[in-house]
Amino acid sequence: MASSYQATANREILCIPMIETREALDNLEAILDVEGIDAIYIGPSDLGFSLGLPPRQDREEPEILSIYERLLRETEKRGIFAGLHNMSPAYARRMIGMGFRMVTIANDSGLLFQAARAAVSAVREGAG
């Protein structure tokens, strides 16, 4: 099988299914074996919620971490990238170390909020 990167070079779009339900986990191998899959992306909050856990990011539950290990193992076998949404740079670094090849940090509204808070704080400090 050609690597995912090589296959993508011949197309104009990426195919990245989201794996965030029990049904997706139950059908993982079949999903990953679909021709043209470039990567998978995991939304930890939705994944946890679908498994009966509270929705949150940067998960530490052993059950979730073992799911991540399975996802990484199965994508690696097929030359497919695994991506994960993260809320903190430290967690994203840890997940890269675990084997994730694509990570996102926070979201647009969260990053805008952080930047606005920092700007307002800087003005308040400077204004006395």
C-alpha positions as CSV (number, residue, x, y, z in Angstrom):
1,M,0.0,0.0,0.0
2,A,1.3,3.5,-0.8
3,S,1.8,5.7,2.1
4,S,-1.1,8.0,3.0
5,Y,1.1,11.0,2.1
6,Q,1.8,9.6,-1.4
7,A,-1.9,8.8,-1.9
8,T,-2.9,12.3,-0.8
9,A,-0.5,14.0,-3.2
10,N,-2.7,12.7,-6.1
11,R,-5.9,14.2,-4.7
12,E,-7.0,17.7,-3.8
13,I,-8.6,17.0,-0.4
14,L,-7.8,15.1,2.7
15,C,-10.0,12.4,4.1
16,I,-9.9,12.4,7.9
17,P,-12.8,10.6,9.7
18,M,-13.4,11.5,13.3
19,I,-13.3,8.7,15.8
20,E,-15.3,9.7,18.7
21,T,-18.0,7.2,19.3
22,R,-18.2,3.6,20.6
23,E,-19.6,2.7,17.2
24,A,-16.5,4.1,15.5
25,L,-14.3,2.1,17.9
26,D,-16.3,-1.1,17.2
27,N,-15.7,-0.6,13.5
28,L,-12.2,0.9,13.6
29,E,-10.4,-1.6,11.4
30,A,-13.1,-1.4,8.7
31,I,-12.9,2.4,8.8
32,L,-9.1,2.4,8.6
33,D,-9.2,0.0,5.7
34,V,-11.3,2.3,3.5
35,E,-9.2,3.4,0.6
36,G,-8.2,7.0,0.7
37,I,-8.2,7.6,4.5
38,D,-5.3,9.9,5.2
39,A,-5.7,10.3,9.0
40,I,-8.1,10.0,11.8
41,Y,-8.9,12.7,14.3
42,I,-10.1,12.1,17.9
43,G,-12.3,14.5,19.8
44,P,-11.6,13.4,23.4
45,S,-14.6,15.1,24.9
46,D,-17.1,13.5,22.5
47,L,-15.3,10.1,22.7
48,G,-15.5,10.1,26.5
49,F,-19.1,11.3,26.5
50,S,-20.0,8.4,24.1
51,L,-18.4,6.0,26.6
52,G,-20.4,7.3,29.5
53,L,-17.7,9.6,30.9
54,P,-17.9,13.3,31.5
55,P,-17.1,15.3,28.5
56,R,-13.6,16.9,28.8
57,Q,-10.3,17.3,27.1
58,D,-6.8,16.1,28.0
59,R,-8.1,12.9,29.3
60,E,-6.2,10.7,31.8
61,E,-8.6,7.7,32.3
62,P,-6.7,4.4,31.7
63,E,-9.6,3.3,29.5
64,I,-9.2,6.3,27.2
65,L,-5.4,6.1,27.2
66,S,-5.6,2.4,26.1
67,I,-8.0,3.4,23.4
68,Y,-5.4,6.0,22.2
69,E,-2.8,3.2,22.2
70,R,-5.0,1.0,20.1
71,L,-5.8,3.9,17.6
72,L,-2.0,4.6,17.3
73,R,-1.2,0.9,16.8
74,E,-3.9,0.4,14.1
75,T,-3.1,3.7,12.2
76,E,0.7,3.0,12.3
77,K,0.0,-0.5,10.7
78,R,-1.7,1.3,7.8
79,G,0.6,4.3,7.4
80,I,-2.2,6.6,8.5
81,F,-1.7,9.6,10.8
82,A,-3.6,9.9,14.1
83,G,-4.7,13.3,15.3
84,L,-6.0,14.4,18.6
85,H,-7.6,17.6,20.0
86,N,-5.8,18.9,23.1
87,M,-6.4,21.8,25.4
88,S,-2.9,22.5,26.7
89,P,0.5,22.6,25.1
90,A,1.9,20.2,27.7
91,Y,-0.7,17.6,27.0
92,A,-0.2,18.0,23.2
93,R,3.6,17.4,23.7
94,R,2.8,14.3,25.7
95,M,0.5,13.0,23.0
96,I,3.1,13.7,20.3
97,G,5.5,11.6,22.5
98,M,2.9,8.9,22.6
99,G,2.8,8.8,18.8
100,F,0.1,11.2,17.6
101,R,1.3,12.9,14.4
102,M,-1.2,15.7,14.3
103,V,-2.3,17.7,17.4
104,T,-4.5,20.8,17.8
105,I,-4.3,23.0,20.8
106,A,-7.5,24.6,22.2
107,N,-9.9,26.0,19.7
108,D,-10.3,29.4,18.0
109,S,-12.6,30.9,20.6
110,G,-10.5,29.6,23.4
111,L,-7.3,31.0,21.9
112,L,-9.0,34.4,21.2
113,F,-10.2,34.5,24.8
114,Q,-6.7,33.8,26.1
115,A,-5.2,36.5,23.9
116,A,-7.9,39.0,24.9
117,R,-7.4,38.2,28.6
118,A,-3.6,38.7,28.2
119,A,-4.1,42.0,26.4
120,V,-6.5,43.4,29.0
121,S,-4.2,42.3,31.8
122,A,-1.2,44.0,30.1
123,V,-3.2,47.2,29.8
124,R,-4.4,47.1,33.4
125,E,-0.8,46.5,34.6
126,G,0.5,49.4,32.6
127,A,-2.3,51.7,33.6
128,G,-1.7,51.1,37.3
